[in-house]
Amino acid sequence: MSEAFEENALGNETSLDEATKRLQKALERLEAAVDKRLDRESVVVSVEEEVQRMTADRGRLAGELDAALARGMRLEEANREVSRRLVTAMEQIRGVMTGG
């Protein structure tokens, strides 16, 4: 009976060792899956932060573009006024030079 008991104990020990190994492998796979998930979440957070920065830059650039367009329109209007005044001045000078 002692021999049967030893065989049974060895069988149980082997089963326990196998179960422990399977559990260890399962825990390793779980840990790897958690690490991958955390890496993906880190990438998602980085992308979201980049999108927020780009959105802020877009808003800032849109404001700067609007200001530049308004300034361009003012410069164009000033250019037309200067051109008109130059034509008037040239006509007056021509009139003085021709004696008329």
OpenMM code with the backbone's topology and positions (N, CA, C; nanometers):
from openmm import Vec3, app, unit

residues = "MET SER GLU ALA PHE GLU GLU ASN ALA LEU GLY ASN GLU THR SER LEU ASP GLU ALA THR LYS ARG LEU GLN LYS ALA LEU GLU ARG LEU GLU ALA ALA VAL ASP LYS ARG LEU ASP ARG GLU SER VAL VAL VAL SER VAL GLU GLU GLU VAL GLN ARG MET THR ALA ASP ARG GLY ARG LEU ALA GLY GLU LEU ASP ALA ALA LEU ALA ARG GLY MET ARG LEU GLU GLU ALA ASN ARG GLU VAL SER ARG ARG LEU VAL THR ALA MET GLU GLN ILE ARG GLY VAL MET THR GLY GLY".split()
positions = [
    Vec3(0.0819, -0.1177, 0.0000),
    Vec3(0.0000, 0.0000, 0.0000),
    Vec3(0.0866, 0.1244, 0.0000),
    Vec3(0.1980, 0.1140, 0.0567),
    Vec3(0.2898, 0.2246, 0.0599),
    Vec3(0.3348, 0.2613, -0.0794),
    Vec3(0.3571, 0.1610, -0.1639),
    Vec3(0.4001, 0.1850, -0.3019),
    Vec3(0.2899, 0.2559, -0.3811),
    Vec3(0.1685, 0.2166, -0.3650),
    Vec3(0.0555, 0.2791, -0.4328),
    Vec3(0.0398, 0.4238, -0.3875),
    Vec3(0.0618, 0.4451, -0.2598),
    Vec3(0.0532, 0.5802, -0.2055),
    Vec3(0.1604, 0.6691, -0.2662),
    Vec3(0.2812, 0.6172, -0.2789),
    Vec3(0.3905, 0.6939, -0.3377),
    Vec3(0.3620, 0.7257, -0.4844),
    Vec3(0.3098, 0.6290, -0.5601),
    Vec3(0.2767, 0.6527, -0.7010),
    Vec3(0.1683, 0.7594, -0.7123),
    Vec3(0.0701, 0.7519, -0.6261),
    Vec3(-0.0382, 0.8497, -0.6259),
    Vec3(0.0167, 0.9884, -0.5897),
    Vec3(0.1050, 0.9953, -0.4925),
    Vec3(0.1645, 1.1213, -0.4512),
    Vec3(0.2487, 1.1792, -0.5635),
    Vec3(0.3261, 1.0949, -0.6325),
    Vec3(0.4067, 1.1413, -0.7462),
    Vec3(0.3173, 1.1907, -0.8590),
    Vec3(0.2095, 1.1206, -0.8847),
    Vec3(0.1150, 1.1617, -0.9886),
    Vec3(0.0528, 1.2955, -0.9557),
    Vec3(0.0177, 1.3127, -0.8302),
    Vec3(-0.0399, 1.4402, -0.7876),
    Vec3(0.0632, 1.5521, -0.7962),
    Vec3(0.1871, 1.5189, -0.7586),
    Vec3(0.2940, 1.6188, -0.7649),
    Vec3(0.3198, 1.6598, -0.9094),
    Vec3(0.3200, 1.5644, -1.0014),
    Vec3(0.3401, 1.5941, -1.1429),
    Vec3(0.2247, 1.6799, -1.1948),
    Vec3(0.1044, 1.6442, -1.1578),
    Vec3(-0.0119, 1.7232, -1.1999),
    Vec3(-0.0041, 1.8644, -1.1444),
    Vec3(0.0404, 1.8775, -1.0207),
    Vec3(0.0535, 2.0077, -0.9582),
    Vec3(0.1631, 2.0891, -1.0286),
    Vec3(0.2753, 2.0241, -1.0602),
    Vec3(0.3832, 2.0922, -1.1328),
    Vec3(0.3336, 2.1401, -1.2690),
    Vec3(0.2617, 2.0542, -1.3391),
    Vec3(0.2085, 2.0927, -1.4712),
    Vec3(0.1092, 2.2074, -1.4586),
    Vec3(0.0254, 2.2006, -1.3602),
    Vec3(-0.0730, 2.3079, -1.3385),
    Vec3(-0.0023, 2.4382, -1.3034),
    Vec3(0.1026, 2.4282, -1.2230),
    Vec3(0.1792, 2.5474, -1.1858),
    Vec3(0.2454, 2.6079, -1.3092),
    Vec3(0.3025, 2.5228, -1.3946),
    Vec3(0.3664, 2.5715, -1.5177),
    Vec3(0.2636, 2.6370, -1.6093),
    Vec3(0.1465, 2.5732, -1.6219),
    Vec3(0.0416, 2.6323, -1.7066),
    Vec3(-0.0034, 2.7668, -1.6505),
    Vec3(-0.0169, 2.7726, -1.5188),
    Vec3(-0.0565, 2.8981, -1.4549),
    Vec3(0.0496, 3.0050, -1.4779),
    Vec3(0.1771, 2.9693, -1.4643),
    Vec3(0.2858, 3.0646, -1.4853),
    Vec3(0.2841, 3.1169, -1.6289),
    Vec3(0.2649, 3.0262, -1.7254),
    Vec3(0.2592, 3.0685, -1.8662),
    Vec3(0.1394, 3.1591, -1.8911),
    Vec3(0.0279, 3.1258, -1.8297),
    Vec3(-0.0919, 3.2084, -1.8455),
    Vec3(-0.0684, 3.3472, -1.7876),
    Vec3(-0.0016, 3.3534, -1.6723),
    Vec3(0.0284, 3.4828, -1.6114),
    Vec3(0.1245, 3.5634, -1.6983),
    Vec3(0.2212, 3.4964, -1.7587),
    Vec3(0.3147, 3.5651, -1.8486),
    Vec3(0.2428, 3.6204, -1.9707),
    Vec3(0.1514, 3.5416, -2.0267),
    Vec3(0.0735, 3.5906, -2.1423),
    Vec3(-0.0143, 3.7085, -2.1026),
    Vec3(-0.0737, 3.6998, -1.9850),
    Vec3(-0.1574, 3.8094, -1.9362),
    Vec3(-0.0742, 3.9350, -1.9166),
    Vec3(0.0433, 3.9196, -1.8584),
    Vec3(0.1306, 4.0343, -1.8373),
    Vec3(0.1724, 4.0961, -1.9711),
    Vec3(0.2032, 4.0129, -2.0691),
    Vec3(0.2397, 4.0635, -2.2020),
    Vec3(0.1215, 4.1375, -2.2649),
    Vec3(0.0017, 4.0826, -2.2487),
    Vec3(-0.1174, 4.1473, -2.3049),
    Vec3(-0.1417, 4.2825, -2.2376),
    Vec3(-0.1231, 4.2887, -2.1070),
    Vec3(-0.1410, 4.4160, -2.0340),
    Vec3(-0.0379, 4.5176, -2.0816),
    Vec3(0.0880, 4.4729, -2.0984),
    Vec3(0.1927, 4.5635, -2.1471),
    Vec3(0.1587, 4.6175, -2.2858),
    Vec3(0.1114, 4.5306, -2.3746),
    Vec3(0.0725, 4.5755, -2.5094),
    Vec3(-0.0405, 4.6765, -2.5007),
    Vec3(-0.1368, 4.6490, -2.4157),
    Vec3(-0.2523, 4.7386, -2.4009),
    Vec3(-0.2067, 4.8750, -2.3501),
    Vec3(-0.1179, 4.8746, -2.2516),
    Vec3(-0.0673, 5.0011, -2.1981),
    Vec3(0.0118, 5.0773, -2.3041),
    Vec3(0.0895, 5.0059, -2.3849),
    Vec3(0.1637, 5.0706, -2.4931),
    Vec3(0.0684, 5.1341, -2.5932),
    Vec3(-0.0379, 5.0612, -2.6300),
    Vec3(-0.1355, 5.1153, -2.7254),
    Vec3(-0.2055, 5.2372, -2.6683),
    Vec3(-0.2404, 5.2316, -2.5404),
    Vec3(-0.3063, 5.3455, -2.4772),
    Vec3(-0.2128, 5.4655, -2.4725),
    Vec3(-0.0853, 5.4399, -2.4506),
    Vec3(0.0140, 5.5476, -2.4497),
    Vec3(0.0210, 5.6133, -2.5866),
    Vec3(0.0170, 5.5320, -2.6916),
    Vec3(0.0191, 5.5858, -2.8280),
    Vec3(-0.1064, 5.6676, -2.8533),
    Vec3(-0.2201, 5.6176, -2.8098),
    Vec3(-0.3467, 5.6889, -2.8303),
    Vec3(-0.3427, 5.8237, -2.7592),
    Vec3(-0.2914, 5.8250, -2.6373),
    Vec3(-0.2823, 5.9507, -2.5615),
    Vec3(-0.1887, 6.0476, -2.6348),
    Vec3(-0.0765, 5.9964, -2.6844),
    Vec3(0.0174, 6.0818, -2.7578),
    Vec3(-0.0482, 6.1398, -2.8822),
    Vec3(-0.1226, 6.0587, -2.9531),
    Vec3(-0.1905, 6.1058, -3.0742),
    Vec3(-0.2960, 6.2095, -3.0380),
    Vec3(-0.3707, 6.1846, -2.9322),
    Vec3(-0.4727, 6.2813, -2.8905),
    Vec3(-0.4086, 6.4147, -2.8523),
    Vec3(-0.2952, 6.4092, -2.7822),
    Vec3(-0.2258, 6.5327, -2.7455),
    Vec3(-0.1766, 6.6050, -2.8698),
    Vec3(-0.1259, 6.5310, -2.9667),
    Vec3(-0.0777, 6.5918, -3.0920),
    Vec3(-0.1941, 6.6560, -3.1674),
    Vec3(-0.3083, 6.5910, -3.1703),
    Vec3(-0.4269, 6.6478, -3.2363),
    Vec3(-0.4678, 6.7774, -3.1674),
    Vec3(-0.4636, 6.7795, -3.0343),
    Vec3(-0.4978, 6.9016, -2.9607),
    Vec3(-0.4001, 7.0136, -2.9936),
    Vec3(-0.2696, 6.9807, -3.0007),
    Vec3(-0.1702, 7.0830, -3.0362),
    Vec3(-0.1943, 7.1339, -3.1779),
    Vec3(-0.2234, 7.0418, -3.2681),
    Vec3(-0.2473, 7.0825, -3.4070),
    Vec3(-0.3727, 7.1677, -3.4189),
    Vec3(-0.4742, 7.1347, -3.3418),
    Vec3(-0.5975, 7.2143, -3.3430),
    Vec3(-0.5703, 7.3552, -3.2907),
    Vec3(-0.4916, 7.3631, -3.1837),
    Vec3(-0.4562, 7.4953, -3.1298),
    Vec3(-0.3735, 7.5733, -3.2315),
    Vec3(-0.2779, 7.5051, -3.2960),
    Vec3(-0.1970, 7.5712, -3.3995),
    Vec3(-0.2847, 7.6174, -3.5150),
    Vec3(-0.3794, 7.5355, -3.5538),
    Vec3(-0.4697, 7.5707, -3.6638),
    Vec3(-0.5478, 7.6972, -3.6285),
    Vec3(-0.5988, 7.7036, -3.5056),
    Vec3(-0.6723, 7.8230, -3.4616),
    Vec3(-0.5837, 7.9463, -3.4621),
    Vec3(-0.4614, 7.9294, -3.4109),
    Vec3(-0.3674, 8.0424, -3.4077),
    Vec3(-0.3329, 8.0864, -3.5501),
    Vec3(-0.3056, 7.9898, -3.6366),
    Vec3(-0.2704, 8.0238, -3.7752),
    Vec3(-0.3882, 8.0879, -3.8493),
    Vec3(-0.5095, 8.0423, -3.8212),
    Vec3(-0.6271, 8.1030, -3.8844),
    Vec3(-0.6396, 8.2492, -3.8417),
    Vec3(-0.6155, 8.2765, -3.7137),
    Vec3(-0.6191, 8.4151, -3.6649),
    Vec3(-0.5119, 8.5001, -3.7305),
    Vec3(-0.3912, 8.4438, -3.7410),
    Vec3(-0.2820, 8.5174, -3.8054),
    Vec3(-0.3120, 8.5417, -3.9533),
    Vec3(-0.3716, 8.4429, -4.0191),
    Vec3(-0.4073, 8.4599, -4.1601),
    Vec3(-0.5125, 8.5689, -4.1770),
    Vec3(-0.6125, 8.5681, -4.0916),
    Vec3(-0.7156, 8.6728, -4.0978),
    Vec3(-0.6529, 8.8112, -4.0796),
    Vec3(-0.5613, 8.8232, -3.9834),
    Vec3(-0.4948, 8.9522, -3.9591),
    Vec3(-0.4104, 8.9920, -4.0795),
    Vec3(-0.3391, 8.8949, -4.1378),
    Vec3(-0.2553, 8.9245, -4.2544),
    Vec3(-0.3413, 8.9653, -4.3738),
    Vec3(-0.4551, 8.8996, -4.3928),
    Vec3(-0.5447, 8.9368, -4.5029),
    Vec3(-0.6003, 9.0774, -4.4825),
    Vec3(-0.6381, 9.1095, -4.3608),
    Vec3(-0.6902, 9.2443, -4.3318),
    Vec3(-0.5816, 9.3483, -4.3563),
    Vec3(-0.4591, 9.3190, -4.3129),
    Vec3(-0.3475, 9.4115, -4.3356),
    Vec3(-0.3209, 9.4262, -4.4855),
    Vec3(-0.3263, 9.3148, -4.5583),
    Vec3(-0.3070, 9.3197, -4.7030),
    Vec3(-0.4118, 9.4074, -4.7710),
    Vec3(-0.5349, 9.3971, -4.7260),
    Vec3(-0.6417, 9.4794, -4.7844),
    Vec3(-0.6174, 9.6268, -4.7527),
    Vec3(-0.5727, 9.6582, -4.6300),
    Vec3(-0.5436, 9.7973, -4.5949),
    Vec3(-0.4268, 9.8506, -4.6794),
    Vec3(-0.3237, 9.7666, -4.6983),
    Vec3(-0.2093, 9.8081, -4.7803),
    Vec3(-0.2504, 9.8295, -4.9254),
    Vec3(-0.3363, 9.7444, -4.9751),
    Vec3(-0.3848, 9.7596, -5.1126),
    Vec3(-0.4624, 9.8901, -5.1290),
    Vec3(-0.5462, 9.9210, -5.0310),
    Vec3(-0.6221, 10.0463, -5.0348),
    Vec3(-0.5275, 10.1658, -5.0261),
    Vec3(-0.4268, 10.1581, -4.9383),
    Vec3(-0.3288, 10.2673, -4.9271),
    Vec3(-0.2515, 10.2822, -5.0576),
    Vec3(-0.2176, 10.1698, -5.1207),
    Vec3(-0.1458, 10.1735, -5.2476),
    Vec3(-0.2293, 10.2437, -5.3554),
    Vec3(-0.3577, 10.2139, -5.3616),
    Vec3(-0.4455, 10.2806, -5.4585),
    Vec3(-0.4513, 10.4311, -5.4329),
    Vec3(-0.4601, 10.4695, -5.3046),
    Vec3(-0.4657, 10.6119, -5.2692),
    Vec3(-0.3354, 10.6817, -5.3071),
    Vec3(-0.2214, 10.6189, -5.2789),
    Vec3(-0.0917, 10.6781, -5.3149),
    Vec3(-0.0812, 10.6911, -5.4660),
    Vec3(-0.1240, 10.5898, -5.5372),
    Vec3(-0.1193, 10.5933, -5.6836),
    Vec3(-0.2062, 10.7067, -5.7378),
    Vec3(-0.3246, 10.7224, -5.6826),
    Vec3(-0.4151, 10.8300, -5.7262),
    Vec3(-0.3509, 10.9663, -5.7008),
    Vec3(-0.2898, 10.9825, -5.5844),
    Vec3(-0.2264, 11.1100, -5.5512),
    Vec3(-0.1061, 11.1384, -5.6415),
    Vec3(-0.0310, 11.0334, -5.6743),
    Vec3(0.0832, 11.0524, -5.7653),
    Vec3(0.0369, 11.0973, -5.9032),
    Vec3(-0.0691, 11.0367, -5.9523),
    Vec3(-0.1227, 11.0766, -6.0832),
    Vec3(-0.1662, 11.2220, -6.0791),
    Vec3(-0.2337, 11.2599, -5.9723),
    Vec3(-0.2787, 11.3995, -5.9578),
    Vec3(-0.1581, 11.4937, -5.9522),
    Vec3(-0.0557, 11.4561, -5.8753),
    Vec3(0.0642, 11.5409, -5.8639),
    Vec3(0.1354, 11.5511, -5.9986),
    Vec3(0.1460, 11.4388, -6.0719),
    Vec3(0.2131, 11.4429, -6.2031),
    Vec3(0.1364, 11.5315, -6.3011),
    Vec3(0.0043, 11.5247, -6.2958),
    Vec3(-0.0762, 11.6094, -6.3841),
    Vec3(-0.0558, 11.7575, -6.3497),
    Vec3(-0.0481, 11.7870, -6.2216),
    Vec3(-0.0268, 11.9264, -6.1814),
    Vec3(0.1127, 11.9740, -6.2242),
    Vec3(0.2132, 11.8880, -6.2079),
    Vec3(0.3489, 11.9259, -6.2500),
    Vec3(0.3532, 11.9450, -6.4016),
    Vec3(0.2912, 11.8551, -6.4762),
    Vec3(0.2868, 11.8667, -6.6212),
    Vec3(0.2175, 11.9959, -6.6618),
    Vec3(0.1097, 12.0298, -6.5903),
    Vec3(0.0395, 12.1548, -6.6202),
    Vec3(0.1247, 12.2766, -6.5939),
    Vec3(0.2043, 12.2745, -6.4867),
    Vec3(0.2937, 12.3858, -6.4536),
    Vec3(0.4029, 12.3945, -6.5597),
    Vec3(0.4567, 12.2831, -6.6021),
    Vec3(0.5686, 12.2821, -6.6970),
    Vec3(0.5248, 12.3255, -6.8378),
    Vec3(0.4037, 12.2945, -6.8725),
    Vec3(0.3544, 12.3344, -7.0046),
    Vec3(0.2971, 12.4761, -7.0039),
    Vec3(0.2935, 12.5328, -6.8868),
    Vec3(0.2492, 12.6706, -6.8739),
    Vec3(0.0981, 12.6821, -6.8728),
    Vec3(0.0354, 12.5787, -6.8404),
    Vec3(-0.1048, 12.5841, -6.8551),
    Vec3(-0.1894, 12.5745, -6.7420),
] * unit.nanometer
topology = app.Topology()
chain = topology.addChain("A")
for resn in residues:
    res = topology.addResidue(resn, chain)
    for name in ("N", "CA", "C"):
        topology.addAtom(name, app.Element.getBySymbol(name[0]), res)
